[in-house]
């Protein structure tokens, strides 16, 4: 019984750390991985890249809320293009 409990605790602990610890970083990674696989018009692609760059700059400046807003806008554009 103790070994089963220990195994469950180890699994749950590893799952807890499997996702990104920071929403802004997660958004940036998702955009980076999606840009190459989704068909976007040239203007849309430039907009996504601009939003991504601006989001990273805001994040680096400590303005995470504003960064997250821009990055989510970029992700929405990618999602809409893939639908």
Secondary structure, 3 states (H helix, E strand, C coil): CHHHHHHHHHHHHHHHCCCCCCHHHHHHHHHHHHHCCCCCCHHHHHHHHHHHHHHHHHHHCCCHHHHHHHHHHHHHHHHHHHC
